Structures are given as C-alpha cells and as structure tokens.
Amino acid sequence: MYIILKHLHLNCIALSIVFFVTRFYWRKQHSSMLQKKWVKILPHSIDTILLGSAIGMAIIASINPLEQHWLAAKILALLAYIVAGTFAIKRAQSANAQNISFVFALACFAYILMVAISKQVIPWMN
C-alpha cells in the first residue's frame, strides 16, 4: 500500500506544480481560463489527494512530524508555498508582487523536494 501511495503522491506533486505554473502564466496573460470552474476546482482536488497520500504514507511508516524534523520542515515550507502561491495567483495586485511571490513559491517547492530526498532540514549541508 505504501508504494501505491508514494506513486500517487509523486504524480500529484508533478500535476500540482505544472498546474501552479500554468495558472500563474494565465494570470500574467489575463486569461479567462482562470475563471473556468474546473480550473478553480482541480488544483484543490489534486492538493487534497497529495496531502492525503502524504498523511497515509506517514501513518504507514509511523513517522511523526514532531519527532522527524525534516518532515516538520516540509510542512512549514508547504504552508509558505501555499501562502506565496495564493499571492502569486490571486492576492498580489502589482506585477512585481506577483513575480516575487511566484519565485518565492518555486523556491519553497524546491526546498520541499530537497528535504524529501535528503531527509535533512538543511539539505544542502550534506
């Protein structure tokens, strides 16, 4: 079961980041695609499955984020990614703020990947 959840998780990660970048592009282009109902629903569906699979893997592996600092770091970085992403796509009014939020969100995403692979809070130190 763990391996199924892991593959589901990895696929949702890829879908999530591709869709995030696509929605940011649409925002910059002032595309009407951002107003489509499926565009508003799909990212939340993907991210719910992503989070559910992560929780499932943690339960199966008996991993507690209060004991595993790398997992706690991923969760905190995920929260920062979500906040930055909402600013990049919805909340930021100026182009500069949108761009900075987008870059910060991508940096959070990269950090989450590095922590996931290394299982280290500071992955570039090893």
MOPAC internal coordinates of N, CA, C and O (Angstrom, degrees):
PM7 1SCF
backbone

  N    0.0000 0     0.00 0     0.00 0    0    0    0
  C    1.4522 1     0.00 0     0.00 0    1    0    0
  C    1.5281 1   111.44 1     0.00 0    2    1    0
  O    1.2310 1   120.89 1   142.90 1    3    2    1
  N    1.3491 1   115.91 1   -37.10 1    3    2    1
  C    1.4634 1   119.96 1  -178.90 1    5    3    2
  C    1.5269 1   111.00 1   -58.88 1    6    5    3
  O    1.2310 1   120.52 1   135.33 1    7    6    5
  N    1.3304 1   116.62 1   -44.67 1    7    6    5
  C    1.4592 1   120.12 1  -176.68 1    9    7    6
  C    1.5342 1   111.00 1   -65.77 1   10    9    7
  O    1.2310 1   120.18 1   145.15 1   11   10    9
  N    1.3225 1   117.26 1   -34.85 1   11   10    9
  C    1.4699 1   120.47 1   176.67 1   13   11   10
  C    1.5289 1   109.75 1   -64.68 1   14   13   11
  O    1.2310 1   120.37 1   134.53 1   15   14   13
  N    1.3257 1   116.90 1   -45.47 1   15   14   13
  C    1.4659 1   121.00 1   178.35 1   17   15   14
  C    1.5228 1   111.11 1   -62.93 1   18   17   15
  O    1.2310 1   120.66 1   140.72 1   19   18   17
  N    1.3204 1   116.34 1   -39.28 1   19   18   17
  C    1.4622 1   120.00 1  -179.96 1   21   19   18
  C    1.5349 1   110.84 1   -62.94 1   22   21   19
  O    1.2310 1   120.31 1   134.47 1   23   22   21
  N    1.3239 1   117.02 1   -45.53 1   23   22   21
  C    1.4637 1   120.07 1   179.08 1   25   23   22
  C    1.5304 1   111.40 1   -66.17 1   26   25   23
  O    1.2310 1   120.47 1   140.55 1   27   26   25
  N    1.3185 1   116.70 1   -39.45 1   27   26   25
  C    1.4624 1   120.52 1   175.46 1   29   27   26
  C    1.5252 1   109.96 1   -61.07 1   30   29   27
  O    1.2310 1   120.76 1   135.88 1   31   30   29
  N    1.3237 1   116.14 1   -44.12 1   31   30   29
  C    1.4670 1   122.70 1   179.25 1   33   31   30
  C    1.5328 1   110.88 1   -60.35 1   34   33   31
  O    1.2310 1   120.60 1   131.89 1   35   34   33
  N    1.3168 1   116.45 1   -48.11 1   35   34   33
  C    1.4684 1   121.01 1  -178.88 1   37   35   34
  C    1.5338 1   111.58 1   -63.49 1   38   37   35
  O    1.2310 1   120.47 1   139.53 1   39   38   37
  N    1.3184 1   116.71 1   -40.47 1   39   38   37
  C    1.4652 1   119.77 1   177.94 1   41   39   38
  C    1.5332 1   111.01 1   -65.92 1   42   41   39
  O    1.2310 1   120.44 1   140.13 1   43   42   41
  N    1.3140 1   116.76 1   -39.87 1   43   42   41
  C    1.4669 1   120.25 1   178.52 1   45   43   42
  C    1.5326 1   110.99 1   -67.06 1   46   45   43
  O    1.2310 1   120.09 1   145.49 1   47   46   45
  N    1.3228 1   117.42 1   -34.51 1   47   46   45
  C    1.4629 1   120.61 1   175.77 1   49   47   46
  C    1.5267 1   109.68 1   -59.53 1   50   49   47
  O    1.2310 1   120.98 1   131.37 1   51   50   49
  N    1.3259 1   115.74 1   -48.63 1   51   50   49
  C    1.4698 1   120.11 1  -179.55 1   53   51   50
  C    1.5276 1   110.88 1   -61.97 1   54   53   51
  O    1.2310 1   120.21 1   134.29 1   55   54   53
  N    1.3167 1   117.21 1   -45.71 1   55   54   53
  C    1.4633 1   120.32 1   179.15 1   57   55   54
  C    1.5247 1   111.69 1   -63.05 1   58   57   55
  O    1.2310 1   120.96 1   139.78 1   59   58   57
  N    1.3065 1   115.78 1   -40.22 1   59   58   57
  C    1.4592 1   120.70 1  -177.36 1   61   59   58
  C    1.5301 1   111.67 1   -63.59 1   62   61   59
  O    1.2310 1   120.17 1   132.66 1   63   62   61
  N    1.3074 1   117.28 1   -47.34 1   63   62   61
  C    1.4683 1   119.56 1  -177.38 1   65   63   62
  C    1.5326 1   110.73 1   -71.53 1   66   65   63
  O    1.2310 1   119.88 1   142.01 1   67   66   65
  N    1.3236 1   117.84 1   -37.99 1   67   66   65
  C    1.4712 1   120.19 1   178.11 1   69   67   66
  C    1.5278 1   109.45 1   -63.23 1   70   69   67
  O    1.2310 1   120.79 1   137.02 1   71   70   69
  N    1.3155 1   116.10 1   -42.98 1   71   70   69
  C    1.4608 1   119.27 1  -178.69 1   73   71   70
  C    1.5277 1   111.36 1   -70.50 1   74   73   71
  O    1.2310 1   120.15 1   144.92 1   75   74   73
  N    1.3309 1   117.32 1   -35.08 1   75   74   73
  C    1.4691 1   120.72 1   176.60 1   77   75   74
  C    1.5309 1   110.27 1   -61.86 1   78   77   75
  O    1.2310 1   120.39 1   131.61 1   79   78   77
  N    1.3230 1   116.86 1   -48.39 1   79   78   77
  C    1.4686 1   121.38 1   179.87 1   81   79   78
  C    1.5330 1   110.27 1   -63.18 1   82   81   79
  O    1.2310 1   120.56 1   139.46 1   83   82   81
  N    1.3071 1   116.54 1   -40.54 1   83   82   81
  C    1.4667 1   120.48 1   178.98 1   85   83   82
  C    1.5266 1   110.85 1   -63.27 1   86   85   83
  O    1.2310 1   120.34 1   134.78 1   87   86   85
  N    1.3272 1   116.96 1   -45.22 1   87   86   85
  C    1.4654 1   119.72 1   179.50 1   89   87   86
  C    1.5228 1   111.49 1   -65.27 1   90   89   87
  O    1.2310 1   120.01 1   144.51 1   91   90   89
  N    1.3265 1   117.58 1   -35.49 1   91   90   89
  C    1.4600 1   119.66 1   176.40 1   93   91   90
  C    1.5321 1   109.84 1   -64.69 1   94   93   91
  O    1.2310 1   120.59 1   136.96 1   95   94   93
  N    1.3141 1   116.47 1   -43.04 1   95   94   93
  C    1.4690 1   120.67 1   177.10 1   97   95   94
  C    1.5287 1   110.22 1   -58.47 1   98   97   95
  O    1.2310 1   120.96 1   133.70 1   99   98   97
  N    1.3225 1   115.77 1   -46.30 1   99   98   97
  C    1.4619 1   119.60 1   178.93 1  101   99   98
  C    1.5278 1   111.29 1   -61.11 1  102  101   99
  O    1.2310 1   120.40 1   141.60 1  103  102  101
  N    1.3124 1   116.85 1   -38.40 1  103  102  101
  C    1.4742 1   119.58 1   178.26 1  105  103  102
  C    1.5217 1   110.04 1   -62.79 1  106  105  103
  O    1.2310 1   120.43 1   134.97 1  107  106  105
  N    1.3093 1   116.78 1   -45.03 1  107  106  105
  C    1.4684 1   120.83 1  -178.99 1  109  107  106
  C    1.5339 1   110.95 1   -64.81 1  110  109  107
  O    1.2310 1   120.67 1   150.16 1  111  110  109
  N    1.3219 1   116.32 1   -29.84 1  111  110  109
  C    1.4654 1   121.43 1  -179.75 1  113  111  110
  C    1.5306 1   112.17 1   -89.55 1  114  113  111
  O    1.2310 1   120.31 1   179.16 1  115  114  113
  N    1.3211 1   117.02 1    -0.84 1  115  114  113
  C    1.4757 1   122.32 1  -176.79 1  117  115  114
  C    1.5298 1   110.45 1    55.92 1  118  117  115
  O    1.2310 1   120.78 1  -139.01 1  119  118  117
  N    1.3171 1   116.11 1    40.99 1  119  118  117
  C    1.4557 1   122.34 1  -176.65 1  121  119  118
  C    1.5217 1   111.70 1   -75.16 1  122  121  119
  O    1.2310 1   121.36 1   -36.67 1  123  122  121
  N    1.3007 1   115.00 1   143.33 1  123  122  121
  C    1.4631 1   120.35 1   175.43 1  125  123  122
  C    1.5294 1   111.16 1   -73.31 1  126  125  123
  O    1.2310 1   119.95 1   170.34 1  127  126  125
  N    1.3267 1   117.69 1    -9.66 1  127  126  125
  C    1.4614 1   121.19 1   178.64 1  129  127  126
  C    1.5359 1   111.29 1   -58.59 1  130  129  127
  O    1.2310 1   120.30 1   147.79 1  131  130  129
  N    1.3105 1   117.02 1   -32.21 1  131  130  129
  C    1.4670 1   120.31 1  -179.37 1  133  131  130
  C    1.5250 1   112.52 1   -64.21 1  134  133  131
  O    1.2310 1   120.29 1   162.52 1  135  134  133
  N    1.3197 1   117.05 1   -17.48 1  135  134  133
  C    1.4628 1   120.73 1  -179.43 1  137  135  134
  C    1.5299 1   112.51 1   -93.22 1  138  137  135
  O    1.2310 1   120.13 1   174.35 1  139  138  137
  N    1.3039 1   117.36 1    -5.65 1  139  138  137
  C    1.4667 1   120.68 1   179.34 1  141  139  138
  C    1.5276 1   109.52 1   -67.95 1  142  141  139
  O    1.2310 1   121.14 1   -39.80 1  143  142  141
  N    1.3205 1   115.43 1   140.20 1  143  142  141
  C    1.4665 1   120.36 1  -177.46 1  145  143  142
  C    1.5323 1   111.95 1   -60.08 1  146  145  143
  O    1.2310 1   120.14 1   136.67 1  147  146  145
  N    1.3372 1   117.34 1   -43.33 1  147  146  145
  C    1.4619 1   120.33 1  -177.93 1  149  147  146
  C    1.5272 1   111.63 1   -65.43 1  150  149  147
  O    1.2310 1   120.21 1   149.11 1  151  150  149
  N    1.3371 1   117.20 1   -30.89 1  151  150  149
  C    1.4672 1   121.22 1   179.04 1  153  151  150
  C    1.5281 1   110.11 1   -70.86 1  154  153  151
  O    1.2310 1   120.39 1   150.14 1  155  154  153
  N    1.3009 1   116.86 1   -29.86 1  155  154  153
  C    1.4645 1   120.74 1   177.99 1  157  155  154
  C    1.5309 1   111.98 1   -79.70 1  158  157  155
  O    1.2310 1   120.01 1   151.87 1  159  158  157
  N    1.3222 1   117.59 1   -28.13 1  159  158  157
  C    1.4633 1   121.75 1  -176.18 1  161  159  158
  C    1.5304 1   112.41 1   -91.69 1  162  161  159
  O    1.2310 1   120.06 1   136.51 1  163  162  161
  N    1.3243 1   117.49 1   -43.49 1  163  162  161
  C    1.4653 1   121.83 1  -172.22 1  165  163  162
  C    1.5303 1   114.47 1   -55.83 1  166  165  163
  O    1.2310 1   118.58 1   135.17 1  167  166  165
  N    1.3439 1   120.32 1   -44.83 1  167  166  165
  C    1.4665 1   118.45 1  -179.04 1  169  167  166
  C    1.5302 1   112.78 1   -60.89 1  170  169  167
  O    1.2310 1   120.63 1   143.29 1  171  170  169
  N    1.3284 1   116.40 1   -36.71 1  171  170  169
  C    1.4630 1   119.79 1   179.19 1  173  171  170
  C    1.5286 1   110.78 1   -69.14 1  174  173  171
  O    1.2310 1   120.48 1   143.79 1  175  174  173
  N    1.3114 1   116.70 1   -36.21 1  175  174  173
  C    1.4631 1   120.73 1   177.44 1  177  175  174
  C    1.5242 1   110.75 1   -65.49 1  178  177  175
  O    1.2310 1   120.90 1   133.11 1  179  178  177
  N    1.3228 1   115.88 1   -46.89 1  179  178  177
  C    1.4711 1   120.56 1   179.11 1  181  179  178
  C    1.5260 1   109.97 1   -60.77 1  182  181  179
  O    1.2310 1   120.64 1   133.01 1  183  182  181
  N    1.3184 1   116.38 1   -46.99 1  183  182  181
  C    1.4680 1   119.97 1  -176.99 1  185  183  182
  C    1.5254 1   112.32 1   -67.97 1  186  185  183
  O    1.2310 1   120.14 1   149.13 1  187  186  185
  N    1.3272 1   117.33 1   -30.87 1  187  186  185
  C    1.4721 1   120.46 1   175.80 1  189  187  186
  C    1.5193 1   110.25 1   -66.57 1  190  189  187
  O    1.2310 1   120.66 1   135.93 1  191  190  189
  N    1.3275 1   116.34 1   -44.07 1  191  190  189
  C    1.4699 1   120.22 1   177.25 1  193  191  190
  C    1.5296 1   109.92 1   -64.82 1  194  193  191
  O    1.2310 1   120.58 1   139.66 1  195  194  193
  N    1.3218 1   116.50 1   -40.34 1  195  194  193
  C    1.4621 1   121.97 1   178.16 1  197  195  194
  C    1.5256 1   110.56 1   -58.86 1  198  197  195
  O    1.2310 1   120.40 1   130.65 1  199  198  197
  N    1.3136 1   116.85 1   -49.35 1  199  198  197
  C    1.4665 1   121.24 1   179.99 1  201  199  198
  C    1.5272 1   111.11 1   -66.42 1  202  201  199
  O    1.2310 1   120.54 1   137.38 1  203  202  201
  N    1.3260 1   116.58 1   -42.62 1  203  202  201
  C    1.4625 1   119.98 1   178.97 1  205  203  202
  C    1.5179 1   112.69 1   -60.95 1  206  205  203
  O    1.2310 1   120.73 1   138.46 1  207  206  205
  N    1.3197 1   116.22 1   -41.54 1  207  206  205
  C    1.4668 1   119.38 1   178.79 1  209  207  206
  C    1.5277 1   110.69 1   -67.25 1  210  209  207
  O    1.2310 1   120.28 1   143.74 1  211  210  209
  N    1.3216 1   117.07 1   -36.26 1  211  210  209
  C    1.4754 1   120.39 1   177.48 1  213  211  210
  C    1.5263 1   110.71 1   -64.52 1  214  213  211
  O    1.2310 1   120.68 1   134.95 1  215  214  213
  N    1.3119 1   116.30 1   -45.05 1  215  214  213
  C    1.4662 1   120.19 1   178.70 1  217  215  214
  C    1.5239 1   110.23 1   -63.08 1  218  217  215
  O    1.2310 1   120.94 1   137.53 1  219  218  217
  N    1.3360 1   115.82 1   -42.47 1  219  218  217
  C    1.4567 1   119.75 1   178.08 1  221  219  218
  C    1.5198 1   112.67 1   -60.39 1  222  221  219
  O    1.2310 1   120.33 1   137.12 1  223  222  221
  N    1.3298 1   116.97 1   -42.88 1  223  222  221
  C    1.4686 1   120.25 1   178.28 1  225  223  222
  C    1.5270 1   111.07 1   -64.83 1  226  225  223
  O    1.2310 1   120.61 1   139.21 1  227  226  225
  N    1.3274 1   116.43 1   -40.79 1  227  226  225
  C    1.4698 1   120.03 1   179.52 1  229  227  226
  C    1.5230 1   110.77 1   -63.66 1  230  229  227
  O    1.2310 1   120.31 1   139.76 1  231  230  229
  N    1.3171 1   117.01 1   -40.24 1  231  230  229
  C    1.4665 1   120.23 1   179.26 1  233  231  230
  C    1.5252 1   110.51 1   -66.34 1  234  233  231
  O    1.2310 1   120.63 1   132.42 1  235  234  233
  N    1.3295 1   116.40 1   -47.58 1  235  234  233
  C    1.4690 1   120.14 1  -179.92 1  237  235  234
  C    1.5196 1   111.14 1   -60.58 1  238  237  235
  O    1.2310 1   120.29 1   138.80 1  239  238  237
  N    1.3302 1   117.05 1   -41.20 1  239  238  237
  C    1.4689 1   121.22 1  -178.14 1  241  239  238
  C    1.5306 1   112.45 1   -85.28 1  242  241  239
  O    1.2310 1   120.14 1   179.58 1  243  242  241
  N    1.3233 1   117.35 1    -0.42 1  243  242  241
  C    1.4748 1   122.73 1  -178.15 1  245  243  242
  C    1.5259 1   111.48 1    54.78 1  246  245  243
  O    1.2310 1   121.02 1  -132.35 1  247  246  245
  N    1.3267 1   115.65 1    47.65 1  247  246  245
  C    1.4614 1   121.20 1   179.83 1  249  247  246
  C    1.5220 1   108.52 1  -103.00 1  250  249  247
  O    1.2310 1   120.81 1   -54.33 1  251  250  249
  N    1.3125 1   116.07 1   125.67 1  251  250  249
  C    1.4568 1   122.96 1   179.69 1  253  251  250
  C    1.5309 1   108.40 1  -108.39 1  254  253  251
  O    1.2310 1   119.62 1   -58.01 1  255  254  253
  N    1.3399 1   118.34 1   121.99 1  255  254  253
  C    1.4713 1   119.53 1  -178.78 1  257  255  254
  C    1.5308 1   113.48 1   -64.29 1  258  257  255
  O    1.2310 1   120.20 1   161.68 1  259  258  257
  N    1.3318 1   117.22 1   -18.32 1  259  258  257
  C    1.4628 1   119.60 1   176.29 1  261  259  258
  C    1.5283 1   111.48 1   -77.26 1  262  261  259
  O    1.2310 1   120.96 1   159.56 1  263  262  261
  N    1.3231 1   115.77 1   -20.44 1  263  262  261
  C    1.4677 1   120.66 1   178.44 1  265  263  262
  C    1.5270 1   112.13 1  -101.65 1  266  265  263
  O    1.2310 1   120.22 1   150.84 1  267  266  265
  N    1.3019 1   117.18 1   -29.16 1  267  266  265
  C    1.4658 1   122.48 1  -179.13 1  269  267  266
  C    1.5285 1   108.18 1  -104.03 1  270  269  267
  O    1.2310 1   120.96 1   -79.96 1  271  270  269
  N    1.3122 1   115.76 1   100.04 1  271  270  269
  C    1.4684 1   120.46 1  -174.06 1  273  271  270
  C    1.5225 1   112.90 1   -62.09 1  274  273  271
  O    1.2310 1   120.00 1   148.39 1  275  274  273
  N    1.3185 1   117.61 1   -31.61 1  275  274  273
  C    1.4590 1   120.24 1   178.87 1  277  275  274
  C    1.5269 1   111.07 1   -63.54 1  278  277  275
  O    1.2310 1   120.42 1   143.45 1  279  278  277
  N    1.3454 1   116.81 1   -36.55 1  279  278  277
  C    1.4631 1   119.77 1   178.95 1  281  279  278
  C    1.5296 1   110.65 1   -72.01 1  282  281  279
  O    1.2310 1   120.42 1   141.69 1  283  282  281
  N    1.3144 1   116.80 1   -38.31 1  283  282  281
  C    1.4673 1   120.46 1   175.65 1  285  283  282
  C    1.5291 1   110.05 1   -62.28 1  286  285  283
  O    1.2310 1   120.55 1   139.95 1  287  286  285
  N    1.3352 1   116.56 1   -40.05 1  287  286  285
  C    1.4712 1   120.52 1   178.50 1  289  287  286
  C    1.5289 1   110.45 1   -63.42 1  290  289  287
  O    1.2310 1   120.24 1   140.01 1  291  290  289
  N    1.3330 1   117.14 1   -39.99 1  291  290  289
  C    1.4698 1   120.59 1   177.45 1  293  291  290
  C    1.5261 1   110.82 1   -62.44 1  294  293  291
  O    1.2310 1   120.26 1   138.37 1  295  294  293
  N    1.3059 1   117.11 1   -41.63 1  295  294  293
  C    1.4638 1   121.32 1  -179.12 1  297  295  294
  C    1.5220 1   110.44 1   -65.00 1  298  297  295
  O    1.2310 1   120.35 1   135.97 1  299  298  297
  N    1.3360 1   116.94 1   -44.03 1  299  298  297
  C    1.4715 1   120.08 1   177.99 1  301  299  298
  C    1.5345 1   110.97 1   -64.36 1  302  301  299
  O    1.2310 1   120.74 1   138.78 1  303  302  301
  N    1.3259 1   116.20 1   -41.22 1  303  302  301
  C    1.4695 1   119.71 1   177.93 1  305  303  302
  C    1.5268 1   110.84 1   -66.22 1  306  305  303
  O    1.2310 1   120.35 1   146.08 1  307  306  305
  N    1.3247 1   116.93 1   -33.92 1  307  306  305
  C    1.4625 1   120.55 1   176.71 1  309  307  306
  C    1.5231 1   110.71 1   -63.64 1  310  309  307
  O    1.2310 1   120.44 1   138.16 1  311  310  309
  N    1.3260 1   116.76 1   -41.84 1  311  310  309
  C    1.4637 1   120.37 1   177.26 1  313  311  310
  C    1.5280 1   110.85 1   -62.02 1  314  313  311
  O    1.2310 1   120.53 1   137.57 1  315  314  313
  N    1.3314 1   116.59 1   -42.43 1  315  314  313
  C    1.4726 1   120.48 1   177.61 1  317  315  314
  C    1.5269 1   110.49 1   -63.97 1  318  317  315
  O    1.2310 1   120.19 1   140.22 1  319  318  317
  N    1.3245 1   117.24 1   -39.78 1  319  318  317
  C    1.4667 1   122.61 1   177.92 1  321  319  318
  C    1.5315 1   110.71 1   -61.45 1  322  321  319
  O    1.2310 1   120.72 1   136.51 1  323  322  321
  N    1.3183 1   116.23 1   -43.49 1  323  322  321
  C    1.4668 1   120.48 1  -179.66 1  325  323  322
  C    1.5223 1   110.68 1   -63.83 1  326  325  323
  O    1.2310 1   120.55 1   133.80 1  327  326  325
  N    1.3274 1   116.56 1   -46.20 1  327  326  325
  C    1.4670 1   120.07 1  -179.99 1  329  327  326
  C    1.5334 1   110.40 1   -62.74 1  330  329  327
  O    1.2310 1   120.66 1   131.63 1  331  330  329
  N    1.3151 1   116.35 1   -48.37 1  331  330  329
  C    1.4668 1   119.81 1   179.99 1  333  331  330
  C    1.5254 1   111.02 1   -62.15 1  334  333  331
  O    1.2310 1   120.59 1   140.12 1  335  334  333
  N    1.3262 1   116.48 1   -39.88 1  335  334  333
  C    1.4551 1   120.39 1   179.41 1  337  335  334
  C    1.5190 1   112.84 1   -63.91 1  338  337  335
  O    1.2310 1   120.36 1   140.57 1  339  338  337
  N    1.3247 1   116.91 1   -39.43 1  339  338  337
  C    1.4689 1   118.46 1   178.34 1  341  339  338
  C    1.5195 1   111.22 1   -67.08 1  342  341  339
  O    1.2310 1   120.66 1   146.59 1  343  342  341
  N    1.3275 1   116.34 1   -33.41 1  343  342  341
  C    1.4678 1   118.27 1   175.76 1  345  343  342
  C    1.5255 1   110.76 1   -69.99 1  346  345  343
  O    1.2310 1   120.27 1   138.27 1  347  346  345
  N    1.3144 1   117.08 1   -41.73 1  347  346  345
  C    1.4653 1   120.28 1  -178.86 1  349  347  346
  C    1.5241 1   111.86 1   -63.13 1  350  349  347
  O    1.2310 1   120.12 1   142.26 1  351  350  349
  N    1.3236 1   117.38 1   -37.74 1  351  350  349
  C    1.4592 1   120.17 1  -173.32 1  353  351  350
  C    1.5252 1   113.43 1   -99.15 1  354  353  351
  O    1.2310 1   119.77 1   150.23 1  355  354  353
  N    1.3351 1   118.04 1   -29.77 1  355  354  353
  C    1.4655 1   119.11 1  -173.26 1  357  355  354
  C    1.5244 1   114.43 1  -124.20 1  358  357  355
  O    1.2310 1   119.87 1   127.21 1  359  358  357
  N    1.3045 1   117.86 1   -52.79 1  359  358  357
  C    1.4536 1   121.77 1  -163.06 1  361  359  358
  C    1.5305 1   116.17 1   -85.73 1  362  361  359
  O    1.2310 1   120.22 1   142.87 1  363  362  361
  N    1.3224 1   117.18 1   -37.13 1  363  362  361
  C    1.4696 1   119.55 1  -177.71 1  365  363  362
  C    1.5229 1   109.68 1   -66.43 1  366  365  363
  O    1.2310 1   120.96 1   -45.98 1  367  366  365
  N    1.3283 1   115.76 1   134.02 1  367  366  365
  C    1.4625 1   120.17 1  -177.19 1  369  367  366
  C    1.5229 1   113.02 1   -93.87 1  370  369  367
  O    1.2310 1   120.23 1   144.34 1  371  370  369
  N    1.3122 1   117.17 1   -35.66 1  371  370  369
  C    1.4615 1   119.47 1  -178.15 1  373  371  370
  C    1.5337 1   110.36 1   -90.36 1  374  373  371
  O    1.2310 1   121.07 1   -26.58 1  375  374  373
  N    1.3117 1   115.55 1   153.42 1  375  374  373
  C    1.4638 1   120.79 1   178.09 1  377  375  374
  C    1.5184 1   110.73 1   -61.30 1  378  377  375
  O    1.2310 1   120.58 1   141.19 1  379  378  377
  N    1.3351 1   116.50 1   -38.81 1  379  378  377
  C    1.4569 1   120.49 1   179.96 1  381  379  378
  C    1.5296 1   111.13 1   -63.26 1  382  381  379
  O    1.2310 1   120.19 1   135.24 1  383  382  381
  N    1.3221 1   117.24 1   -44.76 1  383  382  381
  C    1.4625 1   121.40 1   179.22 1  385  383  382
  C    1.5270 1   110.80 1   -65.03 1  386  385  383
  O    1.2310 1   120.62 1   142.23 1  387  386  385
  N    1.3253 1   116.43 1   -37.77 1  387  386  385
  C    1.4711 1   120.01 1   176.58 1  389  387  386
  C    1.5239 1   110.54 1   -61.55 1  390  389  387
  O    1.2310 1   120.88 1   132.99 1  391  390  389
  N    1.3192 1   115.93 1   -47.01 1  391  390  389
  C    1.4666 1   120.81 1  -177.73 1  393  391  390
  C    1.5240 1   111.92 1   -65.16 1  394  393  391
  O    1.2310 1   120.41 1   136.43 1  395  394  393
  N    1.3219 1   116.83 1   -43.57 1  395  394  393
  C    1.4623 1   120.35 1   179.10 1  397  395  394
  C    1.5246 1   110.15 1   -63.66 1  398  397  395
  O    1.2310 1   120.37 1   137.25 1  399  398  397
  N    1.3242 1   116.89 1   -42.75 1  399  398  397
  C    1.4637 1   120.88 1   178.41 1  401  399  398
  C    1.5193 1   111.01 1   -62.56 1  402  401  399
  O    1.2310 1   120.60 1   139.40 1  403  402  401
  N    1.3271 1   116.45 1   -40.60 1  403  402  401
  C    1.4629 1   121.20 1   179.30 1  405  403  402
  C    1.5297 1   110.73 1   -63.11 1  406  405  403
  O    1.2310 1   120.37 1   132.55 1  407  406  405
  N    1.3116 1   116.90 1   -47.45 1  407  406  405
  C    1.4676 1   120.91 1   179.86 1  409  407  406
  C    1.5235 1   110.72 1   -63.06 1  410  409  407
  O    1.2310 1   120.58 1   138.26 1  411  410  409
  N    1.3337 1   116.50 1   -41.74 1  411  410  409
  C    1.4686 1   119.88 1   178.56 1  413  411  410
  C    1.5290 1   110.52 1   -63.90 1  414  413  411
  O    1.2310 1   120.22 1   139.08 1  415  414  413
  N    1.3250 1   117.19 1   -40.92 1  415  414  413
  C    1.4650 1   120.73 1   178.03 1  417  415  414
  C    1.5266 1   110.47 1   -61.97 1  418  417  415
  O    1.2310 1   120.21 1   136.63 1  419  418  417
  N    1.3218 1   117.20 1   -43.37 1  419  418  417
  C    1.4672 1   120.12 1   178.09 1  421  419  418
  C    1.5327 1   111.46 1   -64.67 1  422  421  419
  O    1.2310 1   120.46 1   142.84 1  423  422  421
  N    1.3327 1   116.72 1   -37.16 1  423  422  421
  C    1.4680 1   120.08 1   176.93 1  425  423  422
  C    1.5274 1   110.41 1   -64.43 1  426  425  423
  O    1.2310 1   120.28 1   139.17 1  427  426  425
  N    1.3230 1   117.07 1   -40.83 1  427  426  425
  C    1.4695 1   120.70 1   176.43 1  429  427  426
  C    1.5222 1   110.39 1   -62.35 1  430  429  427
  O    1.2310 1   120.81 1   136.90 1  431  430  429
  N    1.3153 1   116.06 1   -43.10 1  431  430  429
  C    1.4611 1   120.85 1   178.74 1  433  431  430
  C    1.5295 1   110.60 1   -60.61 1  434  433  431
  O    1.2310 1   120.45 1   134.45 1  435  434  433
  N    1.3229 1   116.74 1   -45.55 1  435  434  433
  C    1.4705 1   120.72 1   179.19 1  437  435  434
  C    1.5273 1   110.63 1   -62.15 1  438  437  435
  O    1.2310 1   120.57 1   138.34 1  439  438  437
  N    1.3249 1   116.52 1   -41.66 1  439  438  437
  C    1.4641 1   120.40 1   178.08 1  441  439  438
  C    1.5330 1   110.60 1   -61.66 1  442  441  439
  O    1.2310 1   120.54 1   135.49 1  443  442  441
  N    1.3266 1   116.57 1   -44.51 1  443  442  441
  C    1.4665 1   120.34 1   178.86 1  445  443  442
  C    1.5300 1   110.40 1   -58.46 1  446  445  443
  O    1.2310 1   120.27 1   136.30 1  447  446  445
  N    1.3204 1   117.09 1   -43.70 1  447  446  445
  C    1.4715 1   120.43 1   178.17 1  449  447  446
  C    1.5262 1   111.71 1   -62.08 1  450  449  447
  O    1.2310 1   120.70 1   135.19 1  451  450  449
  N    1.3277 1   116.27 1   -44.81 1  451  450  449
  C    1.4711 1   119.66 1  -179.08 1  453  451  450
  C    1.5210 1   111.10 1   -63.55 1  454  453  451
  O    1.2310 1   120.26 1   139.24 1  455  454  453
  N    1.3260 1   117.10 1   -40.76 1  455  454  453
  C    1.4639 1   120.83 1   178.66 1  457  455  454
  C    1.5263 1   110.09 1   -66.59 1  458  457  455
  O    1.2310 1   120.17 1   138.52 1  459  458  457
  N    1.3153 1   117.27 1   -41.48 1  459  458  457
  C    1.4639 1   120.88 1   179.26 1  461  459  458
  C    1.5260 1   111.62 1   -60.49 1  462  461  459
  O    1.2310 1   120.78 1   140.12 1  463  462  461
  N    1.3092 1   116.11 1   -39.88 1  463  462  461
  C    1.4687 1   120.22 1  -178.63 1  465  463  462
  C    1.5240 1   111.62 1   -75.29 1  466  465  463
  O    1.2310 1   120.46 1   136.97 1  467  466  465
  N    1.3221 1   116.73 1   -43.03 1  467  466  465
  C    1.4687 1   120.99 1  -173.54 1  469  467  466
  C    1.5288 1   113.74 1   -87.79 1  470  469  467
  O    1.2310 1   120.37 1   156.32 1  471  470  469
  N    1.3334 1   116.90 1   -23.68 1  471  470  469
  C    1.4627 1   122.96 1  -173.21 1  473  471  470
  C    1.5354 1   110.73 1    59.12 1  474  473  471
  O    1.2310 1   121.47 1  -145.39 1  475  474  473
  N    1.3425 1   114.80 1    34.61 1  475  474  473
  C    1.4765 1   122.67 1   178.84 1  477  475  474
  C    1.5201 1   108.90 1  -127.34 1  478  477  475
  O    1.2310 1   120.30 1   -39.67 1  479  478  477
  N    1.3337 1   117.03 1   140.33 1  479  478  477
  C    1.4607 1   121.09 1   177.82 1  481  479  478
  C    1.5227 1   110.81 1   -64.65 1  482  481  479
  O    1.2310 1   120.53 1   142.77 1  483  482  481
  N    1.3196 1   116.59 1   -37.23 1  483  482  481
  C    1.4702 1   122.10 1   176.72 1  485  483  482
  C    1.5270 1   106.99 1  -115.50 1  486  485  483
  O    1.2310 1   120.74 1   -96.14 1  487  486  485
  N    1.3165 1   116.20 1    83.86 1  487  486  485
  C    1.4775 1   119.89 1  -169.86 1  489  487  486
  C    1.5186 1   114.85 1   -67.19 1  490  489  487
  O    1.2310 1   119.55 1   156.15 1  491  490  489
  N    1.3155 1   118.45 1   -23.85 1  491  490  489
  C    1.4618 1   120.47 1  -177.21 1  493  491  490
  C    1.5291 1   112.09 1   -82.53 1  494  493  491
  O    1.2310 1   119.93 1   179.04 1  495  494  493
  N    1.3351 1   117.74 1    -0.96 1  495  494  493
  C    1.4665 1   121.43 1   179.26 1  497  495  494
  C    1.5257 1   112.88 1   -87.57 1  498  497  495
  O    1.2310 1   119.82 1   168.85 1  499  498  497
  N    1.3210 1   117.95 1   -11.15 1  499  498  497
  C    1.4634 1   120.42 1  -178.38 1  501  499  498
  C    1.5008 1   112.12 1  -105.49 1  502  501  499
  O    1.2310 1   120.10 1   180.00 1  503  502  501

